[in-house]
Amino acid sequence: MAATNVVGVDIGGTFTDLVGYVDGHVVTAKTSTIPSDPTKAIETSLALAGCAAPSVEEFLHGSTIAINTVLERKGARMALITTEGFRDIYAIGRSNRIEAFNLFFQRPEPLVPRHLTFEARERILASGEVHVPLDRSSIGEVVWQVLTSGVDAVAVSLIHAYANPDHERQIGAALRAAIPGLFVTLSHEILREYREYERTSTTVLNAFVGPRVSGYLGRLSSYLSGAEFPGKVHIMRSNGGVMSLELAREQPVSMMESGPVAGMIGAGELCRLLGIDRAVGFDMGGTTAKSSLLTNGAPTIETGYVIGEPATGQPMQLPVVDIVEVGAGGGSIAWVSATGGLHVGPQSVGADPGPACYGKGSPNPVVTDADLILGRINPQRFLNGGMPLDVCAARAAMVDKVAGPLGLGVEAAALGVTRIADAAMSLSVRAVSVNKGVDPRDCAMIAFGGAGPLHALAIAREISIPTVIIPKLPGTFSALGMLMAAWRQDFVQTLVGRVGDLGSVDVAGVFAELAAAGQQRLELDRVLAPSVTFAYQVDLRYVGQEHTLPIPVSGPDDLIRDISGVRERFDREHGKRYGQSAPNETIEIAAVRLVLTAPREDKVAQSWLSEPWVASGEAELAWRDVIFDDPAKPYRTQILWRPALAAGAQFTGPAVIEEPNSTTLIHPGDHVVVTEHGHLRITVAL
C-alpha cells in the first residue's frame, strides 16, 4: 500500500478538507462542500493544493454522506423481506426503555413501513438446520411483491440466516435477476451474528443508504477516471481502517463514520509521539462536534452503535470507533424558543448558505458568527484570506434573532451562544470520559477540526482537563489521519456454547470459515498477504449474562484444549471493565471474530508529525480586543501567526494564534509551549 503521491480528502457537512503528500511535500486545501455534487469540491480542493490527478497514486476518501442520509431520513424507498411470522421484529425492536422518566419517550421509528415488509415461507433453526424449506412459489411471491411496490432497494433478513444463509442467497439471486438495478442487501453478507433486531436494523441501514451512497461513489469513480487518475481508491470505514471503493458501494453502512474516525486515528498517533497514555480526541467542524477516548494511542472499537440519539436512533451492529457526536459546530444555528430560552443547534446552516458572516444572505446567526463578533476570528484571514467574513452581517443576524428577542447587547448575546455551544460539546467529552469511569483530570485533549482549537480550552476548563494539544494542521487533521489508516476488514460468526464443552470440529470449522472469507476478501481487494495480520477474538461472558467481552485468542486450541489462558484473560478484562470478576463461574462463547489488517507500507504522515519544526515569517501580527468572559471587559490580546512560532517558544494567554485553516484561542492564564515538532502543548489554568 506504499505510494509516493497520496491524497486524503474528507468531505464534511460544511467543508471539504484535503491533505496530501506529493513529490516529497505536504499539501493542504480547505473549501466549502457542495451538497448537490461533492465531487466538485474534490476538484476544487485538488486545484487549490496544486495536485494533478494523473500524478496521484492513491486517493483516500471519507464522507458524511451515509450518516447524513440516515439522520435526515433521505434514503431510498425500500422493502424488507423476513421470515413468515417475524414481520414485526424490526418495528418492535427492544423492550427496554432507555429514558425511564421521559413521559414523551418514543422508540426508534423504522426506516421501512410495515406495508413494505414482506414475509417468505421458510425457517432456519439456530443450529443452521432447515425447519421449513423455502419453495420456489414463496420466492416468486416475494419477488412479485417487491417488483410491484416500486422500491429502489430491498433488505433481506431471515431468521437465523447467520447460521445458514442458503435461503437468503436464493431470494437474493431471484431479486437481482428479476429486477436489474435494484439495490439488494442480504443480512449474511453484512453480518453473520445473532440478535435479530440489530442484525435486521444493520441490513436495513445498508439498503436505506445504498442507492444514494453507491451513486455518489460511482460519480466519484467516474470523476477520477475522467481526470485520468491512475491509482488506487480507498474509502475510510467506521472501524478506523480503509476498504476498496467496490466494497464500499456494496456495504455503504460500513462508512457511517468514515470522516470522523480518521481524525481519531491521527490523534492516536500524536498521543504515541508525545507519550500520552490517555486522551480525549475532540473534533469540532462546521456541523457537529465529535469526541472519542484514546488509550495507549488507539480509540476504542465498539460492536454496537446507534445512528442518532441513543433512545430514538437506528442500531448498527458493526465494529465502529466509539465516537460521541453532538449537533454543535461552527454552523450550528442559535435560536430563541417561544418561552424565551436560548438554544444552539442541532440544526446547521451547512455549506450553503453558511453562517451569516459568509455574506450569502443567511438570516440565522451561528457559532462562527458569535466567535467573529467576540473578536476571536480575524475576518480578513478566514481560510487563509480566501473567504473574507462580513462582521456587519453577523451582528445584524445576532441582533435580529437573539439579542433583540432577549433584550441583550449583541456582544452579550454572542457570548451566550458560545457558552451554550461549549456546554453542549462538553457533554460529548464527558460521555467518553466521566461516563466510562475515566477521570478527565488524568487525560489530555487532542483538539482539531476547523473550530476545535477555538473552543477546546473552554471545554477543557469546564471539565478539568489539564492539558490540551493542538496538532499541526488542525483544520484539516481528519484528512491527514486518512494517510495513516491501515486496510482493515472485520468478520464475525456466531458460535454459542460453554468454553470447555465445545466440539473440536465445530470450533475448527468456524475458524476455518472465517479464514476462508478473509482470504477471499484479500484476493478481491488485491492486498498482498505477507503484510496482513490475522487476529482472532472470541466474545465471552459468564453463563447467565447477556453481553460479552472480546478476548484475543490464537486459534481454536485456546477454546478446546488448554482453556486456562483464555479464562485468565477474560477474568482479568472483566475485572478491569466492571471492577469485579467471578473466576469460579462458567464462561461461554457467543461469537468468533477475525480482524484482518494490512498496515500502510509508507509512514509519510507519521513521519511528518514527528519532523523537527522549522518556523518561518514574523510571529507577532497585531493586538486586538477579544471578549472572553465579560462582554463589557474585553482583553487586549496578542495576535500570533502560528507558522512563525519557533520550537520551544512559550507564552501565557490571552492570545489568538492564527494559521491558514484554523484559529486557536488561548484564554487568560493558559500557558503555551511549542513542541520540537511544532505542536502546541497548552497547560490549562484551572
C-alpha angles and dihedrals in degrees: 000000000000116000132179094206114034131166131193120199123189116192111201131178091265110016138029113218129198131191121174141171104218127168091345096310135099112238128187141188137177124192139157117280115244105216094194092057117004091186088072089062089050090052091049092048093052090050093048091050092047093240117152108209094221090060095052113098099186131027117197118191140186129177143177093218094106098049093041089053089058097041091049092040090228097135131121127302097249147173132222125216119198140157119295109268094024099078095123101046092100094048095045094049116166125346095221119109107219095188100046097179099040107110090195096049114150130188122235112289109236117244089219120058117228094247089062093051110098132190130225120204102239140097133202119190124226088255090061093251118138109245098170116020120229108240128200093249091059091049090051092050096053092044090052092048091052093044094053095043093070096227126159097211140022134201119207115200115163124184112273093356087143087070097043119008097182096108092048090051091053093050092044093051091050093049094048092048096046100041112036112201094026112134104232123190121188115197095225090056089058105032133008095192137107126247103096098208096049093041091051092046091051091050091048091050091054092052093042094057095029103093094043097044095039090050091051093048089049090054089047090053091048091049092051091047091049090049088054094244105172103186143079125294118213126183123210113240131203094254092067096259135094132248137190120277090241092057091045089057090053097042107027090157085076091067099054092119097022095131103045097044093061091063090051090052088054092046089053091054089051090052090055091048094051097039095245112156099191131020144152115238109217121191120180116182134163097285110023143010120229133196132188134174114240119201121185090347098308134095121232117263115216126191094204121062139161123216104219128355117001094242101038104025131105116265118232120189101202132107108276133170104254102252127162112208130193130187095247119111140131090284097046110130121241112217141166119231125224089260092055099258121144115230135179120205155297085157114074133198090222123198095313121076088356126183120342090252090064087075095230095123100264110157093198122095115220138184092274090055089051093050090050093050091050091055094247095120126054105229091207097051102047109133088003090303094307094115114034112203127230108230093183092055091050092051093046092052092047092050093047099046106026119006096046098048091046097042093238135134114259093249092049090050091049091049090051091052093053093047093052091047091049091050092051092049092047087061090063090051090049090050092061096040119023093029089055094049094259118135109228089212087069093053138077123215123232104201125193143140124094093287100025098093090050094060105023097092094052091050093046090051090048093059100028101252103162101202133042124190120201108193127211111277094017093167092061099026096123090058088050089052090060089065088062100046120114125219106263137179127180126206129183136183126185114240116168123191146101114283107248094028098065121119113246092223094054094047095045090047093056092048091048092049092051092047091051092050090049093049091050091053091049090055094046092050093041093233115164108246098216091067095048125103118208107205120180126201133179125210106230136181140164112268107271095031122115103207130052144214122226112238123186118240133178096221146312094305090071088066103038107031122023102015096166093094097053090042091055093046092050094049090048094049092046090053091048094049101040105019094246142057137192109219092177095056122096115252128211137196125235103177146356119228133197121198116193117195132176110188120217113268091213120064097190095132094046090047091050091051090055099041116120109263119247115193124211135189133009115323100203115068107168146298128263140165114268126184116224111158109345121047090205094053113050119181122240096239134196115235114212134188108227100208088061097050107110123225109269094026114139137180142156126247157283092089142129115218112200128195135165099277107017146025128223119209114209112197123217111285096016112128122219128200123182107221123223088260094051099256119134116241109194125191108209118227096229 
